[in-house]
Amino acid sequence: MTAPRPEAPVSSAPPAAPLPAQHAPPDDDFAELATLPVVPARHYGRWLAGALVVVLTAQFLHGLATNPGWDWPTFFDYLLAESILKAVWLTIQLTFYGTALGFTLGVLLAVMRLSRSPVLRAVAWTYVWAFRSIPLIVQLLFWFNLAYLYRELGLGIPFGPVFWTFETMHLVGPLTAAVIGLALHQAAYAAEIVRGGIIAVDSGQREAAAALGLPKARQLRRIVLPQAMRGILPNAANEIISLFKGTSIVSVMALGELFYQVQVIYGRNGRVVPLLMVATVWYIVLTTVLTVVQHAVERRFARGAEREQTPGAFRRVREVLQRRPWAGRLPRRGQAPPGAPGERETRAGGAR
C-alpha cells in the first residue's frame, strides 16, 4: 500500500494582489524613455565666475605683452646668459647639499627624540628648539665669521692634550658656511617632519616587527620608515622647495647664487624688473621640476596603500578630453562606433 501524501500547509496570509495593469508600463514606453535626451543642469553663477576670471586673465596677459616696463628684450637677453646659468647651477648645488645633509641629520634627531634615553631626547629637543629659534641669516653669518671666535681647531683627547691643530681662517669659506648653515637649519625642521611621520605609523606595526625578532634598526629601516614616507613626503617636499627659494639669503655672504647674480647685473645696467623676472622664471621652472618629482615619488610609495592610484597628469588630461561634448561621438578603444550594428543591438536589448 502507498502511504497517503501529506497535504500542503495552508498559509493564513492573504494572497498577493496582482499588479494593476496601469502600473506596468509597456515596452514601447521603455523604448521612448531610452531615446529622451539628457540635459545637464545649468550653472549660471559658475559660468559668470569663469567668464570674469577669463577676462581678468586676458587683461593681465595683455598688460604683459604691451607694457614697455617689463622690457622683454632684456629679459630674453639674460634668461640663458652664462652668468645666470652658473648661478642657477650653484643654487641647485646649495639645495642638494642642504637637503641631503639636513635630512640625514634630521632622521638621526627624530630617532633621538623617540629614544628611551632621557639624555638623547634632551639633546635632540634642545637642538630643534635652538635652530628653529635662531634666524637663518644669523646662522649663516655666524658660520661665515667662525674664525673670529676660534682661530684654531684641534683634534685630541677632550680636556687633554691636542695632537693636531689647523687654522680656521681658510677652513670655512662662503660656500662651506652656506652649506653648513642651510644643512643645520634644515635638520631642525626635517627632524620634526620625520618624527611626525614615524609616530603616525600604527604601533601594531612595530609590535609585529618586534614579535618577529627584528632588530630595532631593521624595524625602522624596513617596517616603519616605508610606511611613514607617505606622511613625510608632502611636508618634506615643501621644505625642499622652501630651501630652494631660501638659498637667496646667502647673498649676504656675496655668494654668486641666482638672486645675488641678478642683483649684480641690475646694479650695473639698472634693469631691475626684467632681471627680477629672470630670477622668477628660473625659480618657477625648478620648483615645477621638484613638484613633478614629488608626485612621482608619492605615487611609488602609495602602491601598497591604495587600491587605485591617483591618476597622473596625462591621464587627467585624457579624462577631461573624454568628458567634452565632442568626446561622446568618438569611440573608445575596443568600442564599436555609434550607429554600428552591435551597438544598436545592445541598445535594443537594454530597452527590452
N, C-alpha and C positions, 0 to 999 in steps of 0.2 A: 504494500500500500504506500501511496505517496503522502508525505506529510502535508498538511494544509499550509499554503503560503500565507505568511503573516500579512496582515493588512497594513498599508502605509499609514503612518501617523497623520492625523488630521490637524492642520495648523489652525490655531484660533485667530490668526491675523487676517484681516480682510484682504481680498485680492487687490493687487495694484491696479489703479485705474489706468486705462490705456491713454497714451499721449494724444491729446486732441490733434486733429489733422491740421488746424490752423497754426500750431506751434512747430511743425516740421516743415521747414522751407523746402521747396522743390529744388531739383538740381539746377534748373535754369537760373534761380536766384543766386546760387553759389557762383555760377559762371559769370553773372553780371557783376557781383561784388569783386571778383578777381580782376576784372577789367577796369575798375574805377581808379582814377589817378590819385596818387598820394601827394597832397600839397603840404609842404613844410610850414611850420609856424613862422609868422613874420615877427622879426625883432627890430622894430624901428629905432629904438634907443641905441641898440648896438650898431646899427648902420650909421646913425648920426655921429656917434663917437668915433667910429672908424673913419668916416669922411673928414672929421675935424683933425684927427691925427695925420691923415694923408696930406691935408692942406698945410698944416704946420711943418711937416717934414719937407714938403716941396719948397716952402718958403726958406727953410734953413739951408737946403741944398742950393737953392738959387742964390742965397747970400754968399755961400762958399765959392760959387763959381764966378760971381760978378763983383764981389767986394775986393778992391785992389789992395786992401790992407793985409790980406792973407799972403800976398806975394808968392804965388805958386811957382814961378820960375826959380826963385831962390830955394824954395823947398825941394824941388826936384834936383837942383844942383848939389845939395848937401845930403840928400837922403842916402845915397850909396857912395859917399865920399870915403876915401881911405881912412881918414882920421876918425870918422863916425863908426866905420866897421870895426876898427881896432877897439874903440871904446865899447861897442856892443859886445865884443868878444871878452873884454875884461869884466864887463857886468855879468856875463854868463859864468865866467870863472868864479867870481866872488859868490854868486848864488849857489853854484855847485859845491864849493868848498864849505861855505857856511851851512848848507843843508846837510851834507854828508857828516861833517864833524858835529854839528848841532844835534842831529837826531841820534847819532851814535851815543853821544854823551847823555842825551835825553832819555834813551831807553835804559841806560845804566842808572840814572837818577830815579826813574819811575820804579825800577826794581828795588832800589834802596828805600823809596818811600813805602813800598809794600812789604818790606822786610820785617821780621820779628825783632830785629836788633834795635833797641832804642837809640843807640849811637848813630847807626846808618840812617835811621829815619830823621833824626835831628839834623844831621849834616845835610841831607838832601832837602829837607824843608827850608833850612837856612839859605842854601844856595838859591832855590827857587824864589824865596822871598826877596833876597838881596838883588838878584839880577833882573827881576821884574820891577823892582822899585827904582833902580838907577836908570836914567835915560840912556839910550843907546849912544848918543853923541858924547856923553860924558865918559862912557866906557871906551869908546874909540880914542878919544883924546888922552885918556889915562894910559892905554897901551902904547900910544904913539910917543908919549913922554916917559916911558918906563925908565930910560937911562937917567932921568933927573932924580929918581928915588933910589935906584940900585945901579951903581956904576959897574959893579961886577957881580956875577953869579958864579957859584961854585958847586962842585959835587964832592960829597964826603960823608962822614958819619954825623948824624944830627947832634948838635950841641958838642961836636968834637972836631977833630982835625979835618981840614979841607984838602983834598988831593988834586983837584983840577979846577981852575978858575978861568973865566973868559969875560971880556968886556961886553956890555950891553949897548954901547953906542951904535954899533953897526949890526947888532943882532936883530933888532926889531925895526924893520923899515916900514914905510907906509902900507905896502901890500900885506906884509905879515901882521901888522897891527890891525888892519881892516879884517883879515880872515879870523884872527883870534877874537876880536870884539864881536863880530857877527855870529861866530860859532857859539861863543859862551852866552850871548844874549838869546840866541835861538834855542839853545839847550834848555833854558828855563821854561820856555813855553812848550817845547816838544815833550818835556817830562810830564807836564800836566795832560797833554793830549794823549800820550801813550798810557798814562795811568788811568785816565778816564775810559779808554778802550778796553784795558785789561779788566777793570772792575765791572765792566758791562757784560763780560762773559759769565754765563751761569756757573755758579760754584760747583754744581754737579759734574761739570766737565773736568774740573781739577780733581775732584774726589774720585771720579772714574779713572783718571790717569794715575793717581796715586795708588788706587786699588790694583792696577796692573803692574805696579812696581817700577814705574818710570822715574828716573831721577828728576830733581827739580828743574835743572837746566833743560832737559829734554821735554819736560811738560810745558815749559814756557815756549820753547822753540817750535815744537811740533803740534801742540794742542791749543794753547792759549792764544799766542800771537796770530796764527792764521785766522782764528775766529774774531779776534779783536781788530783786525785790519779793516773790517767793514765799517767800524765806528771811528777808526783812526784816520782813514784816508781823506774824508771830506775836510776835516779840520786841519790835517797836515798839509793838504793842497792849498788851503787858504793861507797858512803860514808861509809856505814856499813862495806863493805869489806876493805876499806882503814883503818878504825878504828880498825878492827880486826888485820890487819898486823901492824898498828901503835902502838898497845899495847906493842910492843917490846921496845919502847922508855922508858917505865917505869923501865927498867933495871938499869937506872941511880940512882934509889932510892933503889936498892938492893931488889926489889920485885920479888919473885920467880915465874914469869910467864915463858912461854915456852922458849923464847930466852935467858933469864937470866940463867935458869936452864941448858940449853945446854952449855952456856959459862962456868958455874961452872964445868960441867963434863969434857969438853975437856981441861979445865985448869988443871985438875988433871991427866988425862991419856994421853994428847997430841994428841988424835984422833980427829983432827979438822974437816976433810972432812966428815967422817961418821956421826958425831954428827950434823953438819950443814944439812946433808941430812935428818936426823930425823926431825929436825925443818921444813925443806922444805916440806916433805911429809905430816906432820900434817897441815901445813898451806894450802896445796893444798886440802886435804880432807875436811877441814872445809869450805874453800871457795867454793868448789863444792856443799856442802850441802846448803850454803846460796844462791848459784845460782839457785839450784832446787826450793828452797822455793820462791825465787823471781819470777821464771817463773810461779809457781802455783798461786801466789797472782795476778800477772799481768793478767793471764787468767780469774781469778774470776772477776776482775774489768772491764774487756773488754767484759763481757757477754752482756751488753746492748748497746754496741757501735759498735760491728762488727756482720755482718750477719753470717759470717762463721769464727769461732775462729781459731787462729793459731794452727796447729796440734802439739801434744806433741811429745816427743822423740820416744816413742814406735811406734806411728803411722807413723812417718817419716821413721823409720827403716823398717816397714812393706811395705810402699810405695816404698822404694828403692829396696827391695827384689822383689816386684811385677814387677818392671821395668827391671829386669835382663832377659837375653835371655831365661833361663830355666823357668821363671815365665809365659811366654806366653803359655807353654804347660800344665800348671797346671790350672784346672778350678777353678774359684772363687766360693764363696758360693752362691748357688741358680742358678748356671750357668751350662748348660749341657757341658760335656767334648767334646773336639774336635773330630769330626767324628761321633757324635751321630746323630740319625735321625732328631731330632728337629733342630740342628744347620745346618745340610745340607739343610733342607728345608728353613731355614731363609736365608742362603746364596743364594740359588737358587732364592728365592723371591726377594732378593736385586738385583740379577743380572738381573732379568726380569724387 
